[in-house]
Amino acid sequence: MTFVGVVTTGALARSWVVGRMTIYSTILFIHVIATLGLVGAIAVETIALRQLRRAPAIADTVSWLNRMPGLSISASICLLLLFLSGGYLTDRLSIWHMAWPKMAVAIVLAFGALAGVTRRRLRQIHKALHNSDGNSEMAIHSTKASFFNLSLSLRTGLVLAAVFLMTVKPNLMQSVGAVLAFLFISLGVGSLGTKPQKSGAATNLETSPR
Protein backbone atom coordinates (compact mmCIF):
# COMPACT_ATOMS: atom_id res chain seq x y z
CA MET A 1 0.00 0.00 0.00
CA THR A 2 1.36 3.41 -0.97
CA PHE A 3 1.77 6.35 1.36
CA VAL A 4 -1.18 8.11 -0.30
CA GLY A 5 -3.37 5.05 0.27
CA VAL A 6 -2.42 4.92 3.94
CA VAL A 7 -3.22 8.62 4.36
CA THR A 8 -6.55 8.24 2.57
CA THR A 9 -7.52 5.21 4.65
CA GLY A 10 -6.58 7.04 7.85
CA ALA A 11 -8.61 10.08 6.85
CA LEU A 12 -11.65 7.94 6.08
CA ALA A 13 -11.31 6.14 9.40
CA ARG A 14 -11.06 9.43 11.28
CA SER A 15 -14.11 10.83 9.49
CA TRP A 16 -16.07 7.66 10.31
CA VAL A 17 -15.12 7.90 13.98
CA VAL A 18 -15.99 11.61 14.06
CA GLY A 19 -19.33 10.88 12.44
CA ARG A 20 -20.10 8.15 14.95
CA MET A 21 -19.12 10.42 17.84
CA THR A 22 -21.26 13.23 16.42
CA ILE A 23 -24.30 10.93 16.36
CA TYR A 24 -23.54 9.72 19.88
CA SER A 25 -23.10 13.26 21.18
CA THR A 26 -26.34 14.36 19.52
CA ILE A 27 -28.32 11.48 21.03
CA LEU A 28 -26.73 12.12 24.42
CA PHE A 29 -27.73 15.79 24.17
CA ILE A 30 -31.30 14.79 23.31
CA HIS A 31 -31.30 12.38 26.27
CA VAL A 32 -30.23 15.13 28.68
CA ILE A 33 -32.74 17.64 27.26
CA ALA A 34 -35.55 15.08 27.49
CA THR A 35 -34.65 14.44 31.13
CA LEU A 36 -34.70 18.16 31.91
CA GLY A 37 -38.00 18.53 30.05
CA LEU A 38 -39.55 15.72 32.06
CA VAL A 39 -38.36 17.27 35.32
CA GLY A 40 -39.79 20.61 34.20
CA ALA A 41 -43.14 19.00 33.36
CA ILE A 42 -43.28 17.43 36.82
CA ALA A 43 -42.50 20.78 38.43
CA VAL A 44 -45.28 22.53 36.49
CA GLU A 45 -47.69 19.70 37.30
CA THR A 46 -46.84 20.08 40.99
CA ILE A 47 -47.79 23.76 40.83
CA ALA A 48 -50.96 23.02 38.83
CA LEU A 49 -52.19 20.34 41.23
CA ARG A 50 -51.50 22.58 44.21
CA GLN A 51 -53.52 25.35 42.59
CA LEU A 52 -56.34 22.91 41.77
CA ARG A 53 -56.58 21.94 45.42
CA ARG A 54 -56.84 25.60 46.37
CA ALA A 55 -59.14 26.71 43.54
CA PRO A 56 -62.18 28.39 45.14
CA ALA A 57 -64.42 28.42 42.07
CA ILE A 58 -65.25 26.38 38.99
CA ALA A 59 -63.68 28.97 36.68
CA ASP A 60 -60.34 28.67 38.49
CA THR A 61 -60.46 24.89 38.34
CA VAL A 62 -61.29 24.89 34.61
CA SER A 63 -58.49 27.40 33.98
CA TRP A 64 -55.88 25.10 35.47
CA LEU A 65 -57.36 21.96 33.94
CA ASN A 66 -57.19 23.57 30.49
CA ARG A 67 -53.40 23.71 30.85
CA MET A 68 -52.99 20.04 31.70
CA PRO A 69 -53.43 18.51 28.19
CA GLY A 70 -50.53 20.52 26.75
CA LEU A 71 -48.42 19.61 29.76
CA SER A 72 -49.25 15.93 29.33
CA ILE A 73 -48.30 16.01 25.64
CA SER A 74 -44.96 17.65 26.44
CA ALA A 75 -44.24 15.11 29.16
CA SER A 76 -45.17 12.22 26.82
CA ILE A 77 -42.82 13.50 24.11
CA CYS A 78 -39.99 13.87 26.63
CA LEU A 79 -40.67 10.35 27.95
CA LEU A 80 -40.61 8.86 24.44
CA LEU A 81 -37.36 10.67 23.58
CA LEU A 82 -35.88 9.52 26.88
CA PHE A 83 -36.82 5.93 26.17
CA LEU A 84 -35.49 5.88 22.59
CA SER A 85 -32.29 7.82 23.26
CA GLY A 86 -31.58 5.78 26.40
CA GLY A 87 -31.96 2.55 24.44
CA TYR A 88 -29.60 3.80 21.73
CA LEU A 89 -26.96 4.92 24.21
CA THR A 90 -27.18 1.66 26.13
CA ASP A 91 -26.76 -0.31 22.92
CA ARG A 92 -23.81 1.80 21.80
CA LEU A 93 -22.08 1.27 25.14
CA SER A 94 -22.95 -2.46 25.10
CA ILE A 95 -24.17 -2.46 28.69
CA TRP A 96 -27.48 -4.28 28.32
CA HIS A 97 -25.95 -7.11 30.34
CA MET A 98 -25.90 -4.84 33.40
CA ALA A 99 -28.86 -4.60 35.75
CA TRP A 100 -29.44 -0.86 35.94
CA PRO A 101 -30.36 -0.27 32.25
CA LYS A 102 -33.12 -2.89 32.52
CA MET A 103 -34.32 -1.29 35.74
CA ALA A 104 -34.31 2.09 33.98
CA VAL A 105 -36.55 0.68 31.24
CA ALA A 106 -38.95 -0.60 33.92
CA ILE A 107 -38.94 2.88 35.51
CA VAL A 108 -39.84 4.53 32.19
CA LEU A 109 -42.70 2.08 31.62
CA ALA A 110 -44.01 2.55 35.17
CA PHE A 111 -43.80 6.33 34.79
CA GLY A 112 -45.74 6.16 31.53
CA ALA A 113 -48.44 3.96 33.08
CA LEU A 114 -48.94 6.31 36.04
CA ALA A 115 -48.98 9.34 33.77
CA GLY A 116 -51.56 7.69 31.53
CA VAL A 117 -53.93 6.90 34.41
CA THR A 118 -53.53 10.43 35.78
CA ARG A 119 -54.20 11.99 32.39
CA ARG A 120 -57.34 9.88 31.92
CA ARG A 121 -58.74 10.90 35.31
CA LEU A 122 -58.06 14.57 34.68
CA ARG A 123 -59.75 14.30 31.28
CA GLN A 124 -62.83 12.78 32.94
CA ILE A 125 -62.95 15.62 35.48
CA HIS A 126 -62.54 18.20 32.73
CA LYS A 127 -65.41 16.62 30.79
CA ALA A 128 -67.63 16.55 33.90
CA LEU A 129 -67.03 20.26 34.52
CA HIS A 130 -68.29 21.08 31.03
CA ASN A 131 -71.46 19.01 31.44
CA SER A 132 -74.50 20.81 32.80
CA ASP A 133 -75.84 17.89 34.83
CA GLY A 134 -75.18 19.28 38.27
CA ASN A 135 -72.01 17.30 38.95
CA SER A 136 -69.68 20.31 38.89
CA GLU A 137 -69.19 20.35 42.66
CA MET A 138 -68.37 16.66 42.65
CA ALA A 139 -65.89 17.19 39.81
CA ILE A 140 -64.17 20.00 41.71
CA HIS A 141 -63.92 17.77 44.76
CA SER A 142 -62.38 15.05 42.56
CA THR A 143 -59.46 17.34 41.68
CA LYS A 144 -58.53 17.31 45.37
CA ALA A 145 -58.36 13.49 45.50
CA SER A 146 -55.26 11.99 47.08
CA PHE A 147 -54.63 9.88 43.97
CA PHE A 148 -53.14 12.82 42.07
CA ASN A 149 -50.67 13.60 44.84
CA LEU A 150 -49.83 9.90 45.11
CA SER A 151 -49.22 9.60 41.37
CA LEU A 152 -47.08 12.74 41.30
CA SER A 153 -45.01 11.57 44.27
CA LEU A 154 -44.42 8.14 42.72
CA ARG A 155 -43.39 9.63 39.37
CA THR A 156 -41.05 12.07 41.09
CA GLY A 157 -39.43 9.19 42.95
CA LEU A 158 -39.06 7.23 39.71
CA VAL A 159 -37.30 10.12 37.98
CA LEU A 160 -34.91 10.59 40.92
CA ALA A 161 -34.24 6.85 40.97
CA ALA A 162 -33.50 6.86 37.23
CA VAL A 163 -30.99 9.69 37.63
CA PHE A 164 -29.36 7.78 40.51
CA LEU A 165 -29.09 4.61 38.41
CA MET A 166 -27.49 6.48 35.49
CA THR A 167 -25.00 8.11 37.83
CA VAL A 168 -24.00 5.25 40.17
CA LYS A 169 -24.65 2.26 37.84
CA PRO A 170 -25.40 -0.18 40.69
CA ASN A 171 -26.03 -3.92 40.55
CA LEU A 172 -29.48 -5.51 40.64
CA MET A 173 -30.06 -5.54 44.40
CA GLN A 174 -28.71 -2.02 44.79
CA SER A 175 -30.89 -0.84 41.90
CA VAL A 176 -34.05 -2.30 43.43
CA GLY A 177 -33.15 -0.88 46.84
CA ALA A 178 -32.49 2.57 45.37
CA VAL A 179 -35.80 2.62 43.49
CA LEU A 180 -37.76 1.60 46.59
CA ALA A 181 -35.90 4.13 48.74
CA PHE A 182 -36.60 7.02 46.37
CA LEU A 183 -40.25 6.00 46.10
CA PHE A 184 -40.71 5.95 49.88
CA ILE A 185 -38.85 9.25 50.29
CA SER A 186 -40.96 10.92 47.59
CA LEU A 187 -44.17 9.58 49.12
CA GLY A 188 -43.12 10.90 52.52
CA VAL A 189 -42.20 14.33 51.19
CA GLY A 190 -45.37 14.50 49.10
CA SER A 191 -47.56 13.69 52.08
CA LEU A 192 -46.17 16.70 53.96
CA GLY A 193 -47.80 19.11 51.52
CA THR A 194 -51.29 17.66 51.75
CA LYS A 195 -53.98 18.20 54.32
CA PRO A 196 -56.92 15.89 54.74
CA GLN A 197 -60.08 17.32 53.19
CA LYS A 198 -63.06 17.57 55.52
CA SER A 199 -66.21 16.00 54.23
CA GLY A 200 -69.30 18.06 53.67
CA ALA A 201 -71.07 16.35 56.57
CA ALA A 202 -68.24 17.19 58.96
CA THR A 203 -68.23 20.80 57.81
CA ASN A 204 -71.97 21.14 58.27
CA LEU A 205 -71.68 19.61 61.73
CA GLU A 206 -69.03 22.10 62.77
CA THR A 207 -70.96 25.11 61.46
CA SER A 208 -74.37 24.03 62.72
CA PRO A 209 -75.69 25.85 65.81
CA ARG A 210 -75.52 23.95 69.07
C-alpha positions in Angstrom: 0.0 0.0 0.0 1.4 3.4 -1.0 1.8 6.3 1.4 -1.2 8.1 -0.3 -3.4 5.0 0.3 -2.4 4.9 3.9 -3.2 8.6 4.4 -6.6 8.2 2.6 -7.5 5.2 4.7 -6.6 7.0 7.8 -8.6 10.1 6.9 -11.6 7.9 6.1 -11.3 6.1 9.4 -11.1 9.4 11.3 -14.1 10.8 9.5 -16.1 7.7 10.3 -15.1 7.9 14.0 -16.0 11.6 14.1 -19.3 10.9 12.4 -20.1 8.2 14.9 -19.1 10.4 17.8 -21.3 13.2 16.4 -24.3 10.9 16.4 -23.5 9.7 19.9 -23.1 13.3 21.2 -26.3 14.4 19.5 -28.3 11.5 21.0 -26.7 12.1 24.4 -27.7 15.8 24.2 -31.3 14.8 23.3 -31.3 12.4 26.3 -30.2 15.1 28.7 -32.7 17.6 27.3 -35.6 15.1 27.5 -34.6 14.4 31.1 -34.7 18.2 31.9 -38.0 18.5 30.0 -39.6 15.7 32.1 -38.4 17.3 35.3 -39.8 20.6 34.2 -43.1 19.0 33.4 -43.3 17.4 36.8 -42.5 20.8 38.4 -45.3 22.5 36.5 -47.7 19.7 37.3 -46.8 20.1 41.0 -47.8 23.8 40.8 -51.0 23.0 38.8 -52.2 20.3 41.2 -51.5 22.6 44.2 -53.5 25.4 42.6 -56.3 22.9 41.8 -56.6 21.9 45.4 -56.8 25.6 46.4 -59.1 26.7 43.5 -62.2 28.4 45.1 -64.4 28.4 42.1 -65.3 26.4 39.0 -63.7 29.0 36.7 -60.3 28.7 38.5 -60.5 24.9 38.3 -61.3 24.9 34.6 -58.5 27.4 34.0 -55.9 25.1 35.5 -57.4 22.0 33.9 -57.2 23.6 30.5 -53.4 23.7 30.8 -53.0 20.0 31.7 -53.4 18.5 28.2 -50.5 20.5 26.8 -48.4 19.6 29.8 -49.3 15.9 29.3 -48.3 16.0 25.6 -45.0 17.6 26.4 -44.2 15.1 29.2 -45.2 12.2 26.8 -42.8 13.5 24.1 -40.0 13.9 26.6 -40.7 10.4 28.0 -40.6 8.9 24.4 -37.4 10.7 23.6 -35.9 9.5 26.9 -36.8 5.9 26.2 -35.5 5.9 22.6 -32.3 7.8 23.3 -31.6 5.8 26.4 -32.0 2.5 24.4 -29.6 3.8 21.7 -27.0 4.9 24.2 -27.2 1.7 26.1 -26.8 -0.3 22.9 -23.8 1.8 21.8 -22.1 1.3 25.1 -22.9 -2.5 25.1 -24.2 -2.5 28.7 -27.5 -4.3 28.3 -26.0 -7.1 30.3 -25.9 -4.8 33.4 -28.9 -4.6 35.8 -29.4 -0.9 35.9 -30.4 -0.3 32.3 -33.1 -2.9 32.5 -34.3 -1.3 35.7 -34.3 2.1 34.0 -36.5 0.7 31.2 -39.0 -0.6 33.9 -38.9 2.9 35.5 -39.8 4.5 32.2 -42.7 2.1 31.6 -44.0 2.6 35.2 -43.8 6.3 34.8 -45.7 6.2 31.5 -48.4 4.0 33.1 -48.9 6.3 36.0 -49.0 9.3 33.8 -51.6 7.7 31.5 -53.9 6.9 34.4 -53.5 10.4 35.8 -54.2 12.0 32.4 -57.3 9.9 31.9 -58.7 10.9 35.3 -58.1 14.6 34.7 -59.8 14.3 31.3 -62.8 12.8 32.9 -62.9 15.6 35.5 -62.5 18.2 32.7 -65.4 16.6 30.8 -67.6 16.6 33.9 -67.0 20.3 34.5 -68.3 21.1 31.0 -71.5 19.0 31.4 -74.5 20.8 32.8 -75.8 17.9 34.8 -75.2 19.3 38.3 -72.0 17.3 38.9 -69.7 20.3 38.9 -69.2 20.4 42.7 -68.4 16.7 42.7 -65.9 17.2 39.8 -64.2 20.0 41.7 -63.9 17.8 44.8 -62.4 15.0 42.6 -59.5 17.3 41.7 -58.5 17.3 45.4 -58.4 13.5 45.5 -55.3 12.0 47.1 -54.6 9.9 44.0 -53.1 12.8 42.1 -50.7 13.6 44.8 -49.8 9.9 45.1 -49.2 9.6 41.4 -47.1 12.7 41.3 -45.0 11.6 44.3 -44.4 8.1 42.7 -43.4 9.6 39.4 -41.0 12.1 41.1 -39.4 9.2 43.0 -39.1 7.2 39.7 -37.3 10.1 38.0 -34.9 10.6 40.9 -34.2 6.9 41.0 -33.5 6.9 37.2 -31.0 9.7 37.6 -29.4 7.8 40.5 -29.1 4.6 38.4 -27.5 6.5 35.5 -25.0 8.1 37.8 -24.0 5.3 40.2 -24.6 2.3 37.8 -25.4 -0.2 40.7 -26.0 -3.9 40.6 -29.5 -5.5 40.6 -30.1 -5.5 44.4 -28.7 -2.0 44.8 -30.9 -0.8 41.9 -34.0 -2.3 43.4 -33.1 -0.9 46.8 -32.5 2.6 45.4 -35.8 2.6 43.5 -37.8 1.6 46.6 -35.9 4.1 48.7 -36.6 7.0 46.4 -40.3 6.0 46.1 -40.7 6.0 49.9 -38.9 9.2 50.3 -41.0 10.9 47.6 -44.2 9.6 49.1 -43.1 10.9 52.5 -42.2 14.3 51.2 -45.4 14.5 49.1 -47.6 13.7 52.1 -46.2 16.7 54.0 -47.8 19.1 51.5 -51.3 17.7 51.7 -54.0 18.2 54.3 -56.9 15.9 54.7 -60.1 17.3 53.2 -63.1 17.6 55.5 -66.2 16.0 54.2 -69.3 18.1 53.7 -71.1 16.3 56.6 -68.2 17.2 59.0 -68.2 20.8 57.8 -72.0 21.1 58.3 -71.7 19.6 61.7 -69.0 22.1 62.8 -71.0 25.1 61.5 -74.4 24.0 62.7 -75.7 25.8 65.8 -75.5 23.9 69.1 
